Amino acid sequence: MNKRPAPDSVPSQQPAELPAEEGQRLRESEARYRGLFEHMAEGYAYCRMIFENGEPQDFVYLVVNAAFETLTGLRNVTGKSVSDVIPHIRETDPQLFSTYARVAMTGQAEKFEVFVQALKMWFSISVYSPEKGYFVAVFDVITERKKAEAALRESEQKFRGLFTWMGEAVQLCELVIDEVGAPTDVILIDVNPAYEQQTGLSREKVIGRRIKELLPVVEPVWLERYGEVIRTGKPTHFEEYNASVGRWFDVYASPMTGRRFAVVFSDITERKWAEAEQADIEIQTRQLKKDESLVRMAGAVAHHFNNHLQAISGSIELAMDHLSPGAERIAYTCLTDAMGATRRAAAVSRQMQAYLGETAGRKTPIDLSEVCRQNIAPLQRDMPGVLEADFVGPGPVIHANASQIREVLINLITNAWEAIGHKDGAIRMSVSQRSAAEITSRYHRPVEWQPELTDYACLEVSDIWLRDRRCGYGEPFRPVLFTKIRGTGFGFGRGVGGRADP
């Protein structure tokens, strides 16, 4: 069989009958192609396929370039069969052998990637047939690329597993900017299952969508944070409140490539609420400690004031005993007036001591709802349409002093009224019975108090500007003292609780 000459067998001299100018052009063309052949980075092999009974059995290397030897490490292969150069290649790499045979017979060029087991290398091969029974293979070694692709796939699988199973929500995003480079929106590229659980938005609904399409309001601070990550190329960590969903989030944002970035976040709303409540408790505890010292001071003042009044009262009584009603009428009248004023002052002192818990007023079983109903009637006339009462039926019955309950009730209502001031509002009152289990720690005043009984009565006074329950179980006549300007403040002076009798 005649074979087409390979590049190395191209004649170096032109036939004599060719004109000199055409011969020169042929020599220059040969030199260019020979230079390409010798210096190309890809390996080149020109081969003849050997068939027996129409079946491919072997092939012979006719021409190879320098890159062939460099890439494969095979030397001096020209004129040798592949079975001599690479023994058992037909058995170890049947795909390579069958592809070369098919191209040599059909003339249809093919391009493929294959791992040659005999050489332990990956190749990217383009093969064509210059004439039937022959083929040319141009190839490159891609082993390192294949290793890199395998490592990338492994890394992607690990990332995908982490992405799928981690408890924090993850969103992969792309920042949208305007003509001056300012961030205007965020496109969601992918989200993990935790994102769906925390936001209630399905992956199918959000992929490819803009944040402003999903949320009614996007605060500028979020876009500014993400814009900073892309601009600086540095990750950031922050906690921020999202007004659109009414939740607090702990956020890690990290740059990826271009304008893409990853966001890992978790909902910390419960923690934020707990921190705020703990801060409130600490403030209340400090205030209560101050109040206790003021209570002790006020009690001491009332006690000493009462002692002095007793001395004054005693002296006036002795003076009156030594004066007859007929004689020294003016002096007697003055002493009588002084005595009346002293007794009234003493009553005020006793009332202060009772309020401070220094003395105990006479306690009897009373219907708390009925006592409140009787005492708010005059107040409702003075506050038409403002004071609302909810006293359902009789009870609860408590063991207390009705006068002290009246004083506390008036204090609570007056304080709430001053908190409303001239604004539109309402004051609501209610009486209920609470079990010890319902009195959680947030209602303990002081905070260290613990319920000891089964049931308690609760008198609640609230206004629309601040709805709160301040039931001071345990010390029913200890005040919560504070400085408050009329029309401002907490709305409550204190609350009162007491044991509910069966």
Secondary structure in CASP SS format (residue, H / E / C, confidence):
PFRMAT SS
TARGET T0000
AUTHOR 0000-0000-0000
METHOD secondary structure of the structure
MODEL  1
M C 1.00
N C 1.00
K C 1.00
R C 1.00
P C 1.00
A C 1.00
P H 1.00
D H 1.00
S H 1.00
V C 1.00
P C 1.00
S C 1.00
Q C 1.00
Q C 1.00
P C 1.00
A C 1.00
E C 1.00
L C 1.00
P C 1.00
A H 1.00
E H 1.00
E H 1.00
G H 1.00
Q H 1.00
R H 1.00
L H 1.00
R H 1.00
E H 1.00
S H 1.00
E H 1.00
A H 1.00
R H 1.00
Y H 1.00
R H 1.00
G H 1.00
L H 1.00
F H 1.00
E H 1.00
H H 1.00
M C 1.00
A C 1.00
E C 1.00
G E 1.00
Y E 1.00
A E 1.00
Y E 1.00
C E 1.00
R E 1.00
M E 1.00
I E 1.00
F E 1.00
E E 1.00
N C 1.00
G C 1.00
E E 1.00
P E 1.00
Q E 1.00
D E 1.00
F E 1.00
V E 1.00
Y E 1.00
L E 1.00
V E 1.00
V E 1.00
N C 1.00
A H 1.00
A H 1.00
F H 1.00
E H 1.00
T H 1.00
L H 1.00
T H 1.00
G C 1.00
L C 1.00
R C 1.00
N C 1.00
V C 1.00
T C 1.00
G C 1.00
K C 1.00
S E 1.00
V H 1.00
S H 1.00
D H 1.00
V H 1.00
I C 1.00
P C 1.00
H C 1.00
I H 1.00
R H 1.00
E H 1.00
T H 1.00
D C 1.00
P H 1.00
Q H 1.00
L H 1.00
F H 1.00
S H 1.00
T H 1.00
Y H 1.00
A H 1.00
R H 1.00
V H 1.00
A H 1.00
M H 1.00
T H 1.00
G C 1.00
Q C 1.00
A C 1.00
E E 1.00
K E 1.00
F E 1.00
E E 1.00
V E 1.00
F E 1.00
V E 1.00
Q C 1.00
A C 1.00
L C 1.00
K C 1.00
M E 1.00
W E 1.00
F E 1.00
S E 1.00
I E 1.00
S E 1.00
V E 1.00
Y E 1.00
S C 1.00
P C 1.00
E C 1.00
K C 1.00
G C 1.00
Y E 1.00
F E 1.00
V E 1.00
A E 1.00
V E 1.00
F E 1.00
D E 1.00
V E 1.00
I C 1.00
T H 1.00
E H 1.00
R H 1.00
K H 1.00
K H 1.00
A H 1.00
E H 1.00
A H 1.00
A H 1.00
L H 1.00
R H 1.00
E H 1.00
S H 1.00
E H 1.00
Q H 1.00
K H 1.00
F H 1.00
R H 1.00
G H 1.00
L H 1.00
F H 1.00
T H 1.00
W H 1.00
M C 1.00
G C 1.00
E C 1.00
A E 1.00
V E 1.00
Q E 1.00
L E 1.00
C E 1.00
E E 1.00
L E 1.00
V E 1.00
I E 1.00
D C 1.00
E C 1.00
V C 1.00
G C 1.00
A C 1.00
P E 1.00
T E 1.00
D E 1.00
V E 1.00
I E 1.00
L E 1.00
I E 1.00
D E 1.00
V E 1.00
N C 1.00
P H 1.00
A H 1.00
Y H 1.00
E H 1.00
Q H 1.00
Q H 1.00
T H 1.00
G C 1.00
L C 1.00
S C 1.00
R H 1.00
E H 1.00
K H 1.00
V H 1.00
I C 1.00
G C 1.00
R C 1.00
R E 1.00
I H 1.00
K H 1.00
E H 1.00
L H 1.00
L C 1.00
P C 1.00
V C 1.00
V C 1.00
E C 1.00
P H 1.00
V H 1.00
W H 1.00
L H 1.00
E H 1.00
R H 1.00
Y H 1.00
G H 1.00
E H 1.00
V H 1.00
I H 1.00
R H 1.00
T H 1.00
G C 1.00
K C 1.00
P C 1.00
T E 1.00
H E 1.00
F E 1.00
E E 1.00
E E 1.00
Y E 1.00
N E 1.00
A C 1.00
S C 1.00
V C 1.00
G C 1.00
R E 1.00
W E 1.00
F E 1.00
D E 1.00
V E 1.00
Y E 1.00
A E 1.00
S E 1.00
P E 1.00
M C 1.00
T C 1.00
G C 1.00
R C 1.00
R E 1.00
F E 1.00
A E 1.00
V E 1.00
V E 1.00
F E 1.00
S E 1.00
D E 1.00
I C 1.00
T H 1.00
E H 1.00
R H 1.00
K H 1.00
W H 1.00
A H 1.00
E H 1.00
A H 1.00
E H 1.00
Q H 1.00
A H 1.00
D H 1.00
I H 1.00
E H 1.00
I H 1.00
Q H 1.00
T H 1.00
R H 1.00
Q H 1.00
L H 1.00
K H 1.00
K H 1.00
D H 1.00
E H 1.00
S H 1.00
L H 1.00
V H 1.00
R H 1.00
M H 1.00
A H 1.00
G H 1.00
A H 1.00
V H 1.00
A H 1.00
H H 1.00
H H 1.00
F H 1.00
N H 1.00
N H 1.00
H H 1.00
L H 1.00
Q H 1.00
A H 1.00
I H 1.00
S H 1.00
G H 1.00
S H 1.00
I H 1.00
E H 1.00
L H 1.00
A H 1.00
M H 1.00
D H 1.00
H C 1.00
L C 1.00
S C 1.00
P C 1.00
G C 1.00
A C 1.00
E C 1.00
R H 1.00
I H 1.00
A H 1.00
Y H 1.00
T H 1.00
C H 1.00
L H 1.00
T H 1.00
D H 1.00
A H 1.00
M H 1.00
G H 1.00
A H 1.00
T H 1.00
R H 1.00
R H 1.00
A H 1.00
A H 1.00
A H 1.00
V H 1.00
S H 1.00
R H 1.00
Q H 1.00
M H 1.00
Q H 1.00
A H 1.00
Y H 1.00
L C 1.00
G C 1.00
E C 1.00
T C 1.00
A C 1.00
G C 1.00
R C 1.00
K C 1.00
T E 1.00
P E 1.00
I E 1.00
D E 1.00
L H 1.00
S H 1.00
E H 1.00
V H 1.00
C H 1.00
R H 1.00
Q H 1.00
N H 1.00
I H 1.00
A H 1.00
P H 1.00
L H 1.00
Q H 1.00
R H 1.00
D H 1.00
M C 1.00
P C 1.00
G C 1.00
V C 1.00
L E 1.00
E E 1.00
A E 1.00
D E 1.00
F C 1.00
V C 1.00
G C 1.00
P C 1.00
G C 1.00
P C 1.00
V E 1.00
I E 1.00
H E 1.00
A E 1.00
N C 1.00
A H 1.00
S H 1.00
Q H 1.00
I H 1.00
R H 1.00
E H 1.00
V H 1.00
L H 1.00
I H 1.00
N H 1.00
L H 1.00
I H 1.00
T H 1.00
N H 1.00
A H 1.00
W H 1.00
E H 1.00
A H 1.00
I H 1.00
G C 1.00
H C 1.00
K C 1.00
D C 1.00
G C 1.00
A C 1.00
I E 1.00
R E 1.00
M E 1.00
S E 1.00
V E 1.00
S E 1.00
Q E 1.00
R E 1.00
S E 1.00
A H 1.00
A H 1.00
E H 1.00
I C 1.00
T C 1.00
S H 1.00
R H 1.00
Y H 1.00
H C 1.00
R C 1.00
P C 1.00
V C 1.00
E C 1.00
W C 1.00
Q C 1.00
P C 1.00
E C 1.00
L C 1.00
T C 1.00
D E 1.00
Y E 1.00
A E 1.00
C E 1.00
L E 1.00
E E 1.00
V E 1.00
S E 1.00
D E 1.00
I C 1.00
W C 1.00
L E 1.00
R C 1.00
D C 1.00
R C 1.00
R C 1.00
C C 1.00
G C 1.00
Y C 1.00
G C 1.00
E C 1.00
P C 1.00
F C 1.00
R C 1.00
P C 1.00
V C 1.00
L C 1.00
F C 1.00
T C 1.00
K C 1.00
I C 1.00
R C 1.00
G C 1.00
T C 1.00
G C 1.00
F C 1.00
G C 1.00
F C 1.00
G C 1.00
R C 1.00
G C 1.00
V E 1.00
G E 1.00
G E 1.00
R E 1.00
A E 1.00
D E 1.00
P C 1.00
END
